[in-house]
Amino acid sequence: MTTPIHVVGISGSLRAVSWNTGLLRAAAELLPQGMSLEIIDLAPVPLYNQDLDKPELLPDGVRQLRERIRAADALLIATPEYNYSIPGVLKNAIDWASRPIQGSPLSGKPMAMMGAGGMYGTVRAQLHLRQIATSTDMLQLNRPEVRIGRAWEKFDTAGNLTDEPSRLEIRALLEALAVWTRRLRGE
């Protein structure tokens, strides 16, 4: 019997009807057996301020973000692409989480990424996220890649993913993340 895998999902979008948050909701419906997904809201995380970079001064939103990442077995990041890169809200959350206060919860954490957006499906944002993952010592899953292009055609007006081929891509990503996480745990 395999050990359960708890994944924390992070959307790089704060939009109420975000396609990338919709990807995470779809992922929650497509989880392989033995995997759970908790989606984190980044809205309570303030802008990074090094003056608050002390255990006794950490804002509550930052403390909760770090604790939830630390408790997770793996991360699933859904990123939009803003100006050829990841959104500031996602970079800000990674900056807070990567700080060495009581050890970075990102270091050594298995991570998969996906994204929904324009014609190229967040390819440039994911390249930047890969650079950031390397810098923060996250153990990124290389394949499969999930880059949902022409997202406006694949989601309903409530932000729910309706495109079956995209759902199959997410399912394959989750299965690969489970294998990757177990491999890194030595199972």
Secondary structure, 3 states (H helix, E strand, C coil): CCCCEEEEEEECCCCCCCHHHHHHHHHHHCCCCCEEEEEECCCCCCCCCHHHCCCCCCCHHHHHHHHHHHHCCEEEEECCCECCECCHHHHHHHHHHHCCCCCCCCCCCEEEEEEECCCCCCHHHHHHHHHHHHHCCCEECCCCCEEECCHHHCECCCCCECCHHHHHHHHHHHHHHHHHHHHHHCC
